[in-house]
Amino acid sequence: MRRDAKKNFVKLVLDDFFKQVLGVLIEDLPRPSY
């Protein structure tokens, strides 16, 4: 893989991962904690 392609792939994976984690946290919390 070219370095740029790998960086973009990692960014997409991290973005998706954080979206899933935030979704789970938001669903678990009865209300926003901020």
C-alpha positions in Angstrom: 0.0 0.0 0.0 1.1 3.5 -0.6 1.6 5.6 2.5 -1.3 8.0 1.6 -3.7 5.1 0.9 -2.8 3.5 4.3 -3.2 6.8 6.1 -6.7 7.3 4.5 -7.7 3.7 5.3 -6.6 4.2 9.0 -8.5 7.5 9.1 -11.7 5.9 7.8 -11.4 3.0 10.2 -10.8 5.3 13.2 -13.7 7.6 12.2 -16.1 4.6 11.9 -14.8 3.2 15.2 -15.3 6.5 17.1 -18.8 6.9 15.6 -19.7 3.5 16.9 -18.2 4.2 20.3 -19.9 7.5 20.6 -23.2 6.0 19.5 -22.9 3.3 22.2 -22.0 5.9 24.9 -24.9 8.2 23.9 -27.3 5.2 24.0 -26.0 4.1 27.4 -26.2 7.5 29.0 -29.7 8.6 30.2 -28.7 12.2 29.4 -25.7 14.1 28.0 -23.0 14.6 30.7 -21.8 17.9 29.3 
